[in-house]
Amino acid sequence: MKNVDLVIIGGGPAGLAAAVEARKHGVQDLLVLERDNELGGILNQCIHSGFGLHTFKEELTGPEYAGRFIQMAKELDIPYKLNTMVLDLAADKTVTAMNKQDGLFQLHPKAVVLAMGCRERPRGALNIPGYRPAGIFTAGTAQRLVNMEGYLPGRKVVILGSGDIGLIMARRMTLEGAKVQVVAELMPYSGGLKRNIVQCLDDFGIPLKLSHTVVDIQGKERVEGITLARVENGKPVPGTEEHYDCDTLLLSCGLLPENELSRAAGVALNPVTNGPAVNESLETSIPGVFAAGNVLHVHDLVDFVSEEAGAAGAHAAAYIQNGEQGGDARTLPVRCENGVRYTVPTTIRPDCAGDTVTLRFRVANVYKNKKVAVYAGDTCIFSRKRPVLAPGEMETVQLKSEALRAHPEAAQITVTLEEA
């Protein structure tokens, strides 16, 4: 294998956006490694519309959105390898991968962009009692079966978890002729976008039961029914059980960034997001290794994935061309307070930032009439009123770098919620 300057692990929306921007910023020698048999990642099975409103100013389906970026990559002559599994990423950025054509091979790039996306939380992580019958699927698996393989997983469906994929699959299964009886959610709020609750549940008369979970699964060979119960303080309340006859249980209980490679390389991970801890350049704790998209933290819109990955590709290009910059620059940790769960990035170097720093975060609960405030030390450098903040919707703040540089005495940056 000939060596390359930049390796991008993952050929989904994040990997493609990073590759396109890196090429536009002058990186000629790059390679995208994708384990599936086509580019586009998870978007290929997301045949519903609602993508691209920010990026292309029009409403596209998932495959159409992916197709735009695949077209850009081909026009820029970006090389990629399909059916290629990356087995290991070493601390010195050595990438070990394999496929049928090349066998086992190693690359020693100057920079790496992690764009592996995320995976679903499986049943084993949920501790639901009962046998292990057929008919239990994660929502993403069911989505692939229906949209790409042409199979209907079941006829009478219960969905546990109100993440976006679960909400979208409630509508999809209904349109395919199945009866979705109920969507149950453990938390007192939905984990999905408000528009998906309206368009996928309300429009089809599918009930959403908050603070409920599955406490039993009946059936040995195939699911025959499930029992729901109300949850208080994390525990099912005796006497609140309800039985539903069903042949299928779909699980939409959260997404986990795919970070086995990051962990093996020794990349420092954020305990809240389970993704890498990054600075304002989306660079991880290993110089020259960048991360973007759902491998970094789970996004709600693919447009933000592309925007973030494009920035990572541009920063990787700058790293390749200029080497490591700002190794001894002042680094400010970003702290979360009063309901802010996490931020990306987790550290900011004011002297290394461009004109603006994009700060993304999620909140821990549903809040009304709050003000998002950002402090450099004790000085407020940004504030914005928000009528509603919800955990299912990612918040974005643009900070002016000059405002950060204007406070050399600040030891940290704080993101907090205050009364409006």
Secondary structure, 3 states (H helix, E strand, C coil): CCCCCEEEECCCHHHHHHHHHHHHCCCCCEEEECCCCCCCHHHHHCCCEEECCCCCCCCEEHHHHHHHHHHHHHHCCCCEECCCEEEEECCCCCEEEEECCCEEEEECCCEEEECCCEEECCHHHCCCCCCCCECEEEHHHHHHHHHHHCCCCCCEEEEECCCHHHHHHHHHHHHCCCEEEEEEECCCCCCCCHHHHHHHHHHHCCCEEECEEEEEEECCCECCEEEEEEEECCEECCCCCEEEECCEEEECCCEEECCHHHHHHCCCECCCCCCECCCCCCECCCCCEEECHHHCCCCCCHHHHHHHHHHHHHHHHHHHHHCCCCCCCCCEEEEECCCEEEEECCEECCCCCCCEEEEEEEECCCEEEEEEEEEECCEEEEEEEEEEECCCCCEEEEEEHHHHHCCCCCCCEEEEEEEC
